[in-house]
Amino acid sequence: LLCSPVFACSIPVFRYALERWPADVYEVIVFHQEPLSLEGQALVDKLQKACPDEDGASSDIDSPANAIVKIVNLATSPDEAMRKLWEAQSASELPWMVVKYPGSSRIPENVWSGHFTAAAVEMLLNSPTRKEIARRILEGESTVWVLLESGVQQQDDTAALLLETQLKKMEETLEISAAEEDGIVDMAYTRANPNLRAKFSMVRLSRNEPGEQIFVQMLLHTEWDIKTVSKPMAFPIFGRGRVLYTLVGDGINEDNIERSCSFLVGWCSCEVKELNPGIDLLMSVNWENMIAEQLVEYYE
């Protein structure tokens, strides 16, 4: 494949991703056959309000999700793609919800599927860990590392201590060069924030955490060969909820952590999102408005 040259810019990868890379859009499909109950229709309305348009974002709601919602009535002969998706389910009763990764991710497996309930919709849109990740990123952290625990305490504690120690070291040793007027990009917030620096933190997440089951599955399917591995895993998350890649078991080591952190605080070498590593998570955050508010604060 041939592509046109792409130039580097003097903006750290994590800031460029936050300011310029809209999150890719997930698909949420709700299957039903009988008319939806009042409760079921209320859940559909909640989903559609949270995911109001094809871009998965809207300025008129507080926390839009990067997803689109499709309601499929099995009684009205759905198209072939939806019919095959339904036939692949192990559904015992309707309505049933399926969550799919963005097409750009090229991940064929579903994120999650299960009964269409209030608890499932809440887990999809508003898990506490994703809220905390977004809060930290918007407060200026370069990367939030999620340590997905194995369930073996000694392994998890060892991985957490190593990760936490190395991240502190990275904060002390990695520097962010000042942004330059290079004629390629205009990163207003980055230049308006003279205190921009490398900052990393860690969040520990149990695989059995109530309210996080969809998020756990979302992480475990970002790479084809990790979903059955029962070892600690570290996921560096940056930008608008983008996972760079996964460090697993012994791969959670000083060299790999340094390599990941150095890449994310280094200058962006390719402005084209699709040519950079990573997969976007589904998050309910109005990134555009939050970044705009920060700009106002820094320029006042």
Secondary structure, 3 states (H helix, E strand, C coil): CCCCCCCCCCCEHHHHHHHHCCCCCEEEEEEECCCCCHHHHHHHHHHHHHCCCCCCCCCCCCCCECEEEEEEEHHHCCCHHHHHHHHCCCCCCCCEEEEECCHHHCCCCEEEEEECCHHHHHHHHCCHHHHHHHHHHHCCCCEEEEEECCCCHHHHHHHHHHHHHHHHHHHHHCCCCCCCCCCCCCCHHHHHCCCCCCCEEEEEECCCCCCCHHHHHHHHCCCCCCCCCCCCEEEEEECCCEECCCEEHHHCCHHHHHHHHHHHHCECCCCCHHHCCCEECCCECCHHHHHHHHHHHHHC
